[in-house]
Amino acid sequence: MAENQQQRDEESNTPQTKDNIPKIGYFELYRYASSFEKTMILVGSSLPIMTKLFGGIIKVFGTYEMTRNKDQFNNDVIVYCIYFVILGGASFVVSYLSMAVFMYTGERQVRRIREKYFSSLLQQEVGWFDKQNSGELASRLSGDLQLIQDGISEKVSIVLASMATFVGGFIVAFTEGWQLTLILCCVLPLMGLTGAIMAKFLSKATTNTQDAFGKASALAEEVFSAIRTVTSFNGQTSEVKRYDACLNEALKHKTKQANIQGVGVGFITLFLFSTYSLAFWYGSQLIEKGEYDGGKFITVFFAFMMGAFSIGNVAPNFGAFGSAQGAAYRIFQVLERKPLIEKKKGKDLEQIKGEIEFRNVKFNYPTRPEVSILKGVNLKIKPGQTVALVGSSGSGKSTMVQLVQRFYDPMEGQILIDGQDLRDVNLESFRRHVGIVSQEPILFRNSIKNNIGLGKMNSSTKEIEEAALQANALDFINKLPKGFDTLVGERGSLMSGGQKQRIAIARALIKNPSILLLDEATSALDSVSEKVVQSALDGASKGRTTLVVAHRLSTIKNADLIVVMQQGEIIETGTHEELINKKGKYYELVEAQSLQQGDQVATEAEEIMHLKEEEETRQSLIKQKEEEKVKVENKKGDIWRVYKMALSEWHLLLVGLLGSMVLGSIMPLFGFVFAEILTVFFSSDMVKLRKDADFWSLMFLLIAIASFLANYFKMALFDIAGNRLTLRIRSMSFKAMLSQNIGWFDEDKHATGILTSKLSTEAESIQGLTGSFLGTILQLVATIVIGFIIAFSNSWQLTLVILSCLPLVSLGGYLQVRVLKGFDSKAKAMYEDASQVATEALENIRTVISLSREGYFEHEYQSGLQVPYKVGVTRAFTSSLGHGFAQSIQFFAYTLAYYYGSRLMIDGTIDFSNFNKVVNAVMFTAASLGQIGSFAPNASKAKIAAADIFEIIDRKPSIDNSGTTNLDNPQGTAEVNNVIFKYPTRPDQIILNGINLSVKQGQTVALVGASGCGKSTIIQLLERFYDPLAGSVSVDGNDLKSLNLSSLRTCISLVSQEPLLFARTLRENISYGKQDASIEEIKDAAKAANIADFIESLPDKYETQAGEKGTQLSGGQKQRIAIARALIRHPKLLLLDEATSALDTESEKVVQEALDNASKCRTTIVIAHRLSTIQNADVIYVFKDGLILEKGTHSQLLANKSLYYELVQQQSLK
């Protein structure tokens, strides 16, 4: 306990400032490498140190320029050419092995980290998740893990090869000429310091960027999963602003990244070329003094240059390493966190009797430690007893259910199972004996069969069907086209409330639990279904301990013990009869739920008990396309449209364009100047040598300055422009998604996880044709043009011969760039698909934990990783062949160039200077051609991404905001005329069949009937979530199709059966109904919803966080916040879809009075299963099978003694 408290304190006190972003040491990235992988890494890094032979062969060419000894020259060239061929073969083997090793081990390690990270997440306790955002946690499985893989895979091979070249080069340099080498080395600390500083700042900027994008993804996930709530309250504009704020935060850090990288790389090239300038100047002095000759200088300089170039190749990878370290810190924090509640420790329970005892239990939630929830509760439940917990919403009933599951540990006291402290029991074995049905049932994006089967692993079809039968779900399942194989949608969104609840009950019953926990298990059912299911639950309770939380007291009349709670304390206990006789608190609750009834029970009971569930299939609607007109301007994805959008940053692009062209000209000019300086150093005229050396040294200094400016302009400005475009496209896409009609979101391909992923991946793919891509293309074009001009002007013969190798050299350049591109897009997409499993599990972590199905989701996630892992391994060994080819082909090309060049020099066709200019120019140009080819796949991917994005942006939804009529002075009348309706994803299922319904101004109209009979569909049509197939729906005499949607929804408020709150403060959740509401209006709305006193009792009052999807509040508290959100806008038309279903009787009575008072000045349409809430309605419509069978007042319908009368009778308590 003390240790856990210390851990809690440490976690809560950990500083997380933006200026002090933590990260781990680089070698800590290999913490999860196996012994085999470490051995392979050692092999990959133990590269033979092979410095290239350029110094020697150039010395041969330079010496011939002075001596003209043809035989010696010819023999030396042949020997060196043989060396080049051998070196090329060795380079292929070593480069292939090195690259393959690191790509392969990187793939293995990251897969292992993915699995361990997800597994570690699932092992954490519920209290930890209360402080986290599931969207951010899930996003790390894709974003952060990709950064880690980038930092330990192929880039490591490149860096190690570069370091080997660096070491080998410096050994040769110091051996041949230590004086010049020491002079040159003075610049290395500057380069190293620059690289280190750049890596540090890049790591911090990357971490901040990932955090900002994580928040954007979490927000998008929250909005998409609550799209009906967002739409009904016209929240699209405010959500776009919030999303843009997250993107702007990310843009700020990405801009910093671009500037850091531009300045850092600029300085490195500045130091590099300045070093060459210094070397030529100092080398000329050494040659003039006779201490060096031209050949010795070239050998030393080439050796140093190769080493320095290698450091230059290392520098751009510092950013990737720094980003990997920052990302790994967040991942490893979770991996190494010891959960406060460990599930696998303790004594296994093969069987349990089911005795539960609360012994002086005190409890506060970790996120609200100042608020006492349970205050010394003592309760003993005998094996086989059914015990009911009743009381006000927020009195601690559901908390006791959570403590029995050990979601949390009590602050004081004990919870005993069969006399054993629950903290000493193995939780996995214990939860196998516990069945749970919660107030808001969570189903997973799978079939009905698999959802029920989650209750008991390896369950048979017969067991699943029997569980469905017990839960009164078998009939409606069998009437579905695909039966048990019907997919239920995300969070069960494609099932009605009653259907979801019965599937959840079946899931609980299939394991035949010793302890059954029912937290408002029948709250979503109509009276008829409730009676059947309650009978099934009563039967299921026999022989097992059952703990029931109930607001609807009819469900717990037969409980062995009823426990009445108030403000975290037990105030009454006894049976139903005993407590009624006491005439205490329980008696008051029962009295409040009594109904006026007729004298006799109607004779149509048998007909009513025959449940026709066809209408309940209204949202088993997956895998079918919505057939509506979709207008898309350009499905092929006009790339020019992307560039047109980018022109808004024309000032950045223009300067970046100039920087790219200058940068592209630098390498050919470097080759030209370098050729000139080589010629100078083989001159016998010392005066001319000194003069020319000074001049060309100055030219190198100018190249250094130009390189610094060009690198910054190209890298920073193009990246900034590209980032702005990308985030603008993300914002446009998000806005377009929120503009779509609800039917669009019903489609499986538009699930929350898919849309959230699309927002990031598609926009990033489009950036593949903007930003630095544009700069690189312009740079390469400049290199090619200037390179060919220099080459052909110096020797067209040698140029043509070398160009014969161009296809192979270009192919090598192409393969080199492609292998360094990093994470393959195909594997990336598959990893994102696997992440959908993780996202769903983390979003519904309480359900996963209560079912003890962590292992199931781990297995599902690991299965999803298999295919992309195999793709990655295959890529490691195949693309590494390309890397080996790219490294070796240049040696063979140089062999041809030097051999044929020697022939031309012997013939007197060219001189030493011409030869060097041609070779340098053509080789640089060939590599550039190869790099251009490597961008073709990027272009293809960007076109596909543009098609997807613009299809969404350009899509004209069938229900849009194009209506021109505004409800400036709404009255609140509504009319449903002869409406026929089918859900668009299920066109063969009639939901409403010729409905006529009239609602006058100021009336309260109630809709009652069996679950799924079409009542909620009326609400959705009034909100214009859908349009009817025939007939019309009108408000104030205006057909909804002619009304401006924002104007319509502004005068309507909706309170749904399952309230969805946002992970924001209570103030923000209430004011969501009216974005510009004052604090006084917020408090007034809270008072009207009977939630003000509770909020004022909290330490942070209205600034208290509601938690993700309102998890920090009880069901009743959430519902009252939702009611306050509805009332704050003073709607003319109030839609209450089971608005009080989650409230206890006492709160319901107060809230119902508030709703009754609120209804006096407005029109109210109420859907209710609990008929006590609508007996004062002006008109009651009774629905069945998509038809209206009865209408009238409560008294009139009772007098009819028909369908409504029977429903009333079934809700009688006494």
Buried (B, 14 or more C-beta within 10 A) or exposed (E): EEEBEEBBEEBEEEEEEEEEBBBBEBEEBBBBBEEEBEEBBEEBBEBEBBBBBBBBBBBBBBBBBEEEEEEEBBEBBEBBBEBBBEBBEBBBEBBBBBBBBBBBBBBBBBBBBBBBBBBBBBBBBBBBBBEBBBBBBBBBBBBBBBBBBBBBBBBBBBBBBBBBBBBBBBBBBBEBBEBBBEBBBEBBEBBBEBBBBBBBBBBBBBBBBBBBBBBBBBBBBBBBBBBBBBBBBBBBEBBBEBBBBBBEBBBBBBBBBBBBBBBBBBBBBBBBBBBBBBBBBBBBEBBBEEEBBBBBBBBBBBBBBBBBBBBBBBBBBBBBBBBBBBBBBBBBBBBEBEBBBEBEEBEEBEEBBBBBBBBEBBBBBBBBEEBBBBBBBEBEBBBBBBBBBBBBBBBBBBBBBBBBBBBBBBBEBBBBBBEBEBBEBBBBBBBBBBBBBBBBBBBBBBBBBBBBBBBBEEBEEEBBBBBBBBBBBBBBBEBBEBBBEBBBBBBBBBBBBBBBBBBBBBBBBBBBBBBBBBBBBBBBBBBBBBBBBBEBBBEBBEEBBBBBBBBBBBBBBEBBBBBBBBBBBBBBBBBBEEBBEEEBBBBEBBEBBEBEEBEEBBEEEEEBEEBBBBBBBBBBBBEBEBEBEBEBEEEEBBBEBBBEBBEEBEEBBEBBBBBBBBBBBBBBBBBBBBBBBBBBBBBEEEEEBBEBBBBBBEBBBEBBEBBBBBBBBBBBBBBBBBBBBBBBBBBBBBBBBBBBBBBBBBBBEBBBBBBBBBBBBBBBBBBBBBBBBBBBBBBBBBBBBBBBEBBBEBBEBBBBBBBEBBEBBBBBBBBBBBBBBBBBBBBBEBBBBBBBBBBBBBBBBBBBBBBBBBEBBBEBBBEBBEBBBEBBBEBBEEBBBBBBBBBBBBBBBBBBBBBBBBBBBBEEBBBBBBBBBBBBBBBBBBBBBBBBBBBEEBEEBBBBBBBBBBBBBBBBBBBEBEBEBBBEEBBBBBBBBEBBBBBBBBBEBBBBBBBEBBBBBBBBBBBBBBBBBBBBBBBBBBBBBBBBBEBBBBBBEBBBBEBBBBBBBBBBBBBBBBBBBBBBBBBBBBBBBBBEBEEEBBBBBBBBBBBBEBBEEBEBBBEBBBBBBBBBBBBBBBBBBBBBBBBBBBBBBBBBBBBBBBBBBBBBBBBBEBBBEBBEEBBBBBBBBBBBBBBEBBBBBBBBBBBBBBBBBBEEBBEBBBBBBBBBBBBEBE
